[in-house]
Amino acid sequence: MDHEPNLRSEHSEIRSFVLFHNTTEREVDVYWVNYSSKLIHYTTLLPQAECMVNTYVTHPWVFKDKHSHERMHVRHQPVYQPDPWYTNFSSGGRLARKEINIHFPVRTLKENCLWRIVALLVDEEESALWGLEIPRILIQELAIRKNNKVSKQ
């Protein structure tokens, strides 16, 4: 993964059985982080959709909005690290999949506004940002977000 070289899958010893549930109203791409820190696309979940995954405790997972590439969260974290299989039992004592809810990240009003503007300006040249009547610091942050979004497409 370009920005997190220390985030990678490690040994495959302790299994984990999960059910990823997209609780957002967005299409979400599900990625496994491989042994070389690369994101491997696993599937795309439509809004409210689920998928079952057999994985390992040391295998991280990342979730991104399919269109904006914005990170979605699990348990208020941008990376999900699975729990061991032996912690996932139903109330009846049977082995169960751990339901993992993918959710929208909690952001400040400023972050929400910046992401919305980037979505509106995706096809505009960067010079168009400087024509906006907003503080220069916000224009600089918009340019960073816009460049990150374009480079990931």
Secondary structure, 3 states (H helix, E strand, C coil): CCCCCCCCCCCCCCEEEEEEEECCCCCEEEEEECCCCCEEEEEEECCCCEEEEEEECCCCEEEEECCCCCECEECCECEECCCCHHHCECCCCCECCEEEEEECCCCCHHHHHHHHHHHHCCCCCHHHHHHCCCCHHHHHHHHHHHHHHHHCC
